[in-house]
Structures are given as structure tokens and as C-alpha cells.
């Protein structure tokens, strides 16, 4: 039996309102509407902004991170930008279109993928990173890697963010490397490794388990001296279809950790399970989910289709002013 309590409270203009408590939640009942009272500080951010790569990111708005995979086998665009010239050209195009960040990845992390050596990963990433920065020195570049050696070379050559899908667990020296270069880190949640992460992932409590991991790794990063931390619940990384939907529905919960949230749903297979064969590229569906993510507190949208991501970000940024 749910317990209902009613209290009488007064507004500033002495209007009488009812405060109802139902199953532990408090609702303010007014003549025109009702709303759940939020616990003070429950979703308060530790920082209102970060300066990354010379650019100020305010967390009362959203930003777009364009995906640039320089791999032969990534799930969506593998092989499209494996050539250095093509990759640099596309990176510049994303920046000119308005992308706030370009995220360069040199190792596929699709389900079932094998790891590549740090040497191979650097050979793919570094020439593209240098090529983009030579044409646009102010570009904010993120490098998607779990290896401290790759991270060090990328940061040395001008990258500003390390996007670690393991949240610093595959190579503990990644955090030390990020701190040494005063860079930002994206801590993502993954269950297992890309090779085995989709083999029947099970959670005791999905949202709490992911939150606990992200808090633990973020606090570890802070102890290492890293001040610019972004968290990502890791859609599709050791998650079932239902897990992915639950994370999207409950995305606002991740703000409880106190760090800006990134979401990466772009073109992922769970979208096809929803829309079927309506669209092959899944970009419109991605934009719809990204819009919901921003409304639920996402600060960064990692996406393949930068123009669609920018439309979502700019419209919702304007509406929230």
C-alpha cells in the first residue's frame, strides 16, 4: 500500500498549496500544475565549465563531438577515412561545419573486435591529428584510446582530450598521462572488453552499477590531479537492447555524479531494433535520441552526422536560454 501524506504550505504571495508525499516522493500541487520537488544538490555539478584546448565549455548547454574513425573495420564508417588525406579532409569539414570537438579513433571497438598494437594505433592516429592541427591550430581534438603510450604521443602533439572506453581500467597509466599534460579525460563504462562485452552482460542494478563505476574512476582521476572529467555510461558497451533503453530513459541520473555527461548512440545497432528497415543510416533516429539525451542532461553528443547533431544542440541550447 502506497502511503500518501498531505501538508499545507504557502507560497510567497500567501497562496495556499498542497504538498503531497507519495511513496517517498514529494509533489507540490498547485492550481495549474504539479511537480516533483528535487532534492537540493542531488544533480549539482562540481564545475560549471571546463577550458579544454583553449575553448570554454559551459555545462548549461550542449556540444557536438564529431567521430573520425581511421580504422579499416569500425562498425559504421570503417575504411572510409583509413587514408590519411581523406581523414584530415573530413576532420576539417566537421570543424568547418561547426563541430566543437573531433574525436579520432585508431582502433575499432565494435562488438567482437580484436585489439591492435599501440604502434599500429599511433601510425593511424598521429598523422591525422597533426594534419588537422596544421590546418586548424585551434581545433579541439580528442583521441579515442585506452593505451597510455598512444595517449602520451597524441597529447604531446596537441590533442586536448583522451576518450578512454575503459574508464582508465585497461591501462592504469592513462590517468597519469592525462594529468601530466593537463588534459581532459572521458571516463566511459564498459562491461568486459570489446571482444567479449556483448556475451550476455548482466547487472545487479544497471544504473547504480554504472554510476558506482563512473564515480569510482572519476574520483581516482581526481586523486591523480585531473580536473577536467567527463563521464559516459557507455551505450552498447556490454549492454543489452533493454539496458541501452534504460540508460537513455534514466540518463538524468548520471548527473548525480557531478560531472558533465557524454552520450554516444550514433548509428548503433539497438536503433535498428526499434526502427527496423525504415532507414539504413539511422541518422534521424540518432538525432531524436540525442535530443532526448540533451533534455535529460547530456552535455556532449558524440555523433557521426555533425550537421544533425548541431541542429539538435543549437535548437535545445536556444530553447533553454
Secondary structure, 3 states (H helix, E strand, C coil): CCCEEEEEEECCCCCEEEEEEECCEEEEECCCCEEECCCCCCCCCCCCEEEECCEEEECCCCEEEEEEECCCCCCCCCCCCCCHHHHHHHHHHHHHHCCCEEEEECCCCCCCCCCCCHHHHHHHHHHHHHHHHHHCCCCCEEEECCCHHHHHHHHHCCCCEEEECCCCCCCCHHHHHHHHCCCEEEEECCCCCCCCCCCCCCCCCHHHHHHHHHHHHHHHHHHCCCCCEEEECCCCCCCCHHHHHHHHHCHHHHHHHCCEEEECCCCCHHHHHHHCCCCCCCHHHHHHHHHHHHHCCEEEEEECCHHHHHHHHHHHHHHCC
